[in-house]
Amino acid sequence: MILEKGKKISPIDFLWLALYAFAGFSLELILGMVTNGLSLTMNAILTALLWSGVSLFLVHYAKKRFDFDVFSVTQPLDKNRLLLIIGLVVTVIIVTSIGFGGFKPLVEFNGELEKSLSALIFRTLYYLAECSLIVLVIAFGQKFFEAQFDLSDRFPSGGLLLAITWGLIHFLLQGFSGGLYTIFFAFVAGLIFLLCQKDLRWTYLFVAIAFIL
């Protein structure tokens, strides 16, 4: 792939973009190491700001440096695709509810958030920021695999990359069940991306709903 002014782009560049997005997740860990005693709410606020900053930077950088606009695809959703997406979202919510022992937002609200509405709001913003990195790993990863290996655009290779990065690291962070769930979610998110025909706006909406609920 060659851009104007002689700028040559290799598929590996999109892999690096995906890995940069994945690296963005580590900012929460770094934040925890350089700050002590932060409340859940403050941690959520600062982490959301960091993740959102990384996401905005990568979106801008990909467009400016590689002429890859992640929002360039705009596709309407037909009834069949929408039903499949809703089915996947509902499946994720059911699996999440089983793992949490109840409806996730309610369990968190009554548990570690100590019934604080403001804490719930900032936790939701935290999840929304995390989802921005999730969908970027998928979008850049899908672009890389299709360009590098000529894979079918029907295979969720972006979800596969998310699973072997963000997914596998959760085995260390959250144990076996947490890692298994994250890998499951990564593949589902990758499928949603393809069902949305790579429209990142729709993808973000449905991935966020599934992730938050």
Secondary structure, DSSP 8 states (H G I E B T S, - for coil): -B-GGG-B--HHHHHHHHHHHHHHTTHHHHHHHH--S--HHHHHHHHHHHHHHHHHHHHHHHHHHH---TT-------HHHHHHHHHHHHHHHHHHHHHHTS-HHHHHHHTTTTT-HHHHHHHHHHHHHHHHHHHHHHHHHHHHHHHHH---TTS-HHHHHHIIIIIHHHHHHHHHHHHHHHHHHHHHHHHHHHHTTT-HHHHHHHHHHHHH-
